[in-house]
């Protein structure tokens, strides 16, 4: 739910900024040659240098991306049949600019990029619509949502390919594989049981005591959403520059 878009832009920074981006490369972006023997280290340093600019989304006066702080996310749905249905919307997330990238492995010849992302803490707020039916327990509500998830990790693998257009060679993402792990989370849902304060407190207590259930149910959908969203976003941006412009010799 919370990692999808921030990981999209973090991964996008790691790849598109690998050796430069567009032909008119902002001076704020550190260039890494594809022939650099310390390419992995160079890429990590380049992304770390960009972290403050990624937070605001202003890479330069001419080049902007969606900001990481706060980060606006699309609607996320959970569906476990009659037992659990939930929709989270209008989500705003704080903390994604504190990301760390490590264990980066780059294979330029095969255009494969493999790396870890760690996000220590993400705070979020938004709207929810929830229905839970487990044994004799029925929890339902619609209202404001807030919470925190901590120690978030993901392993990302990008497989790219070259293609020809107008006599020039370009590169695009062919496949993205991601595996997400969220260590712990806490949720606060207002107006459970139509605002009954006693039942609402009890409902939130049950949800937080069983937060692992929520996080595990979210993970497969997050991984699919991240893969689809990043692939589309990366390809939209990368088509604006040739392979040699993105990955200079």
C-alpha positions as CSV (number, residue, x, y, z in Angstrom):
1,X,0.0,0.0,0.0
2,X,2.6,2.6,1.1
3,X,5.7,1.5,-0.7
4,X,4.4,1.4,-4.2
5,X,5.0,4.9,-5.5
6,X,8.0,5.7,-3.4
7,X,9.8,2.6,-4.6
8,X,8.8,3.5,-8.1
9,X,10.6,6.8,-8.0
10,X,13.6,5.5,-6.0
11,X,14.2,2.7,-8.5
12,X,13.6,5.2,-11.3
13,X,16.4,7.4,-9.9
14,X,18.8,4.5,-9.7
15,X,18.3,3.5,-13.3
16,X,17.6,6.7,-15.2
17,X,20.3,8.5,-13.4
18,X,22.8,5.7,-13.9
19,X,24.7,7.4,-16.5
20,X,22.8,10.6,-17.1
21,X,19.2,11.0,-18.1
22,X,18.1,13.2,-20.9
23,X,20.3,14.8,-23.5
24,X,20.1,18.1,-21.6
25,X,21.3,16.6,-18.3
26,X,20.9,18.8,-15.2
27,X,24.1,19.6,-13.5
28,X,22.6,18.4,-10.2
29,X,22.8,14.8,-11.6
30,X,26.1,12.9,-11.2
31,X,27.1,11.1,-14.4
32,X,28.4,7.5,-14.2
33,X,30.0,6.0,-17.2
34,X,28.9,2.5,-18.1
35,X,32.6,1.6,-18.3
36,X,33.4,2.7,-14.8
37,X,35.0,-0.2,-12.9
38,X,33.2,1.1,-9.7
39,X,29.9,1.5,-11.5
40,X,27.8,0.1,-8.6
41,X,29.3,2.5,-6.1
42,X,29.0,5.4,-8.5
43,X,25.3,4.8,-9.0
44,X,24.6,4.6,-5.3
45,X,26.5,7.8,-4.7
46,X,24.7,9.5,-7.5
47,X,21.3,8.5,-6.1
48,X,22.3,9.5,-2.5
49,X,23.4,12.9,-3.8
50,X,20.0,13.4,-5.3
51,X,18.0,12.5,-2.2
52,X,17.3,16.1,-1.1
53,X,16.1,16.9,-4.6
54,X,14.0,13.8,-4.8
55,X,12.2,14.9,-1.6
56,X,11.0,18.1,-3.3
57,X,10.8,16.6,-6.8
58,X,12.8,19.5,-8.2
59,X,15.8,18.0,-9.9
60,X,16.5,21.3,-11.7
61,X,14.6,24.3,-12.8
62,X,13.6,22.5,-16.0
63,X,13.3,18.9,-14.7
64,X,10.7,17.9,-12.1
65,X,9.3,14.6,-10.9
66,X,6.5,13.8,-8.4
67,X,7.9,14.7,-4.9
68,X,8.7,12.0,-2.4
69,X,7.6,14.3,0.5
70,X,4.7,14.0,1.1
71,X,4.0,11.2,-1.4
72,X,0.4,10.9,-2.8
73,X,-0.7,7.3,-3.6
74,X,-3.5,5.9,-5.6
75,X,-6.3,3.7,-4.2
76,X,-5.3,0.3,-2.8
77,X,-7.8,-2.6,-2.4
78,X,-7.7,-5.7,-0.2
79,X,-10.1,-8.6,-0.9
80,X,-10.1,-11.9,1.0
81,X,-13.6,-12.8,0.1
82,X,-16.3,-12.5,2.8
83,X,-13.6,-12.4,5.6
84,X,-11.9,-9.2,4.7
85,X,-12.6,-6.3,2.3
86,X,-10.9,-3.0,2.5
87,X,-10.2,0.1,0.3
88,X,-7.6,2.7,1.2
89,X,-7.6,6.0,-0.7
90,X,-6.3,9.6,-0.7
91,X,-3.1,8.4,0.9
92,X,-0.3,10.8,1.8
93,X,3.0,9.3,3.0
94,X,5.8,11.0,4.9
95,X,9.3,9.5,5.2
96,X,10.1,8.0,1.8
97,X,13.0,10.4,1.2
98,X,14.9,8.6,4.0
99,X,15.5,5.6,1.7
100,X,18.7,3.7,1.5
101,X,19.9,1.7,-1.5
102,X,22.5,-1.1,-1.2
103,X,23.8,-4.3,-2.6
104,X,23.4,-3.0,-6.1
105,X,24.5,-5.2,-9.0
106,X,24.6,-3.9,-12.5
107,X,25.1,-5.9,-15.7
108,X,25.2,-3.4,-18.5
109,X,25.7,-6.0,-21.2
110,X,22.5,-7.8,-20.3
111,X,20.8,-4.7,-18.9
112,X,20.0,-6.3,-15.6
113,X,19.8,-4.2,-12.4
114,X,19.4,-5.8,-9.0
115,X,19.3,-3.9,-5.7
116,X,17.9,-3.5,-2.2
117,X,15.9,-0.6,-0.9
118,X,15.4,0.1,2.9
119,X,12.9,2.6,4.3
120,X,13.2,2.9,8.1
121,X,9.8,4.5,8.8
122,X,6.8,5.7,6.8
123,X,3.9,7.7,8.3
124,X,0.7,7.9,6.4
125,X,-2.8,9.3,6.5
126,X,-5.8,8.9,4.2
127,X,-9.3,7.4,3.9
128,X,-10.5,3.8,4.5
129,X,-13.6,1.6,3.9
130,X,-13.3,-1.7,5.8
131,X,-15.3,-4.8,6.5
132,X,-13.9,-7.8,8.6
133,X,-15.8,-11.0,9.4
134,X,-13.7,-13.5,11.4
135,X,-15.6,-16.1,13.5
136,X,-18.0,-14.1,15.7
137,X,-16.2,-10.8,15.1
138,X,-17.6,-8.2,12.7
139,X,-15.7,-4.9,12.2
140,X,-16.8,-2.3,9.8
141,X,-16.2,1.4,9.2
142,X,-15.6,4.3,6.8
143,X,-13.5,7.2,7.8
144,X,-10.0,8.7,8.3
145,X,-7.0,6.5,8.5
146,X,-3.5,7.1,9.9
147,X,-0.6,4.9,10.9
148,X,3.1,4.0,10.6
149,X,4.9,1.1,9.0
150,X,8.6,0.4,10.0
151,X,11.6,-1.4,8.7
152,X,10.4,-1.7,5.1
153,X,12.6,-3.6,2.7
154,X,12.4,-4.6,-1.0
155,X,14.5,-6.5,-3.4
156,X,14.1,-5.2,-6.9
157,X,15.3,-6.7,-10.2
158,X,15.0,-4.9,-13.5
159,X,15.4,-6.6,-16.8
160,X,15.7,-4.1,-19.7
161,X,16.1,-4.5,-23.4
162,X,17.2,-2.4,-26.4
163,X,15.0,-1.5,-29.3
164,X,15.3,0.6,-32.5
165,X,13.3,3.7,-33.2
166,X,13.9,6.2,-36.0
167,X,17.3,4.7,-36.7
168,X,18.4,5.1,-33.1
169,X,18.9,2.6,-30.2
170,X,16.7,3.0,-27.1
171,X,16.2,1.0,-24.0
172,X,13.1,0.0,-22.1
173,X,12.1,-2.1,-19.1
174,X,11.0,-5.5,-20.2
175,X,10.2,-7.0,-16.8
176,X,10.4,-5.9,-13.1
177,X,10.4,-8.4,-10.2
178,X,10.0,-7.1,-6.7
179,X,9.8,-8.8,-3.3
180,X,8.6,-6.7,-0.4
181,X,9.0,-7.2,3.4
182,X,7.4,-4.9,6.0
183,X,8.5,-5.7,9.6
184,X,5.7,-4.1,11.5
185,X,2.9,-1.6,11.2
186,X,0.3,0.3,13.3
187,X,-3.1,1.6,12.1
188,X,-5.6,4.0,13.5
189,X,-9.0,4.0,11.9
190,X,-11.5,6.6,13.0
191,X,-15.3,5.9,13.1
192,X,-15.2,2.2,13.3
193,X,-18.6,0.8,14.2
194,X,-20.1,4.2,13.1
195,X,-18.1,6.1,15.6
196,X,-18.9,4.2,18.8
197,X,-15.9,5.1,20.9
198,X,-15.7,1.8,22.9
199,X,-16.2,-0.5,20.0
200,X,-13.9,1.7,17.8
201,X,-11.1,1.4,20.3
202,X,-11.7,-2.4,20.5
203,X,-11.7,-2.7,16.7
204,X,-8.4,-0.8,16.4
205,X,-6.9,-2.9,19.1
206,X,-7.8,-6.1,17.3
207,X,-6.5,-4.8,14.0
208,X,-3.2,-3.8,15.5
209,X,-2.8,-7.0,17.4
210,X,-3.3,-8.8,14.1
211,X,-1.4,-6.2,11.9
212,X,0.6,-9.1,10.4
213,X,-2.5,-10.3,8.7
214,X,-3.1,-6.9,7.0
215,X,0.5,-6.6,6.0
216,X,0.7,-10.1,4.5
217,X,-2.6,-9.6,2.6
218,X,-1.3,-6.4,1.2
219,X,2.1,-7.7,0.0
220,X,1.1,-9.6,-3.2
221,X,-1.0,-6.7,-4.5
222,X,1.8,-4.3,-3.7
223,X,4.3,-6.3,-5.6
224,X,2.1,-6.5,-8.7
225,X,1.2,-2.8,-8.5
226,X,4.8,-1.8,-8.1
227,X,5.9,-3.9,-11.1
228,X,3.2,-2.5,-13.4
229,X,3.5,1.1,-12.3
230,X,7.2,1.3,-12.4
231,X,7.5,-0.4,-15.8
232,X,5.0,2.0,-17.3
233,X,6.6,5.1,-15.7
234,X,10.2,4.1,-16.5
235,X,9.4,3.4,-20.1
236,X,7.6,6.7,-20.5
237,X,10.7,8.6,-19.3
238,X,13.4,6.4,-20.9
239,X,11.8,6.7,-24.4
240,X,12.9,10.4,-24.4
241,X,16.6,9.5,-24.7
242,X,18.7,7.1,-26.6
243,X,20.7,4.3,-25.0
244,X,24.0,6.2,-25.3
245,X,22.4,9.3,-23.7
246,X,21.2,7.3,-20.7
247,X,24.3,5.1,-20.4
248,X,27.2,7.1,-21.9
249,X,30.5,5.2,-22.5
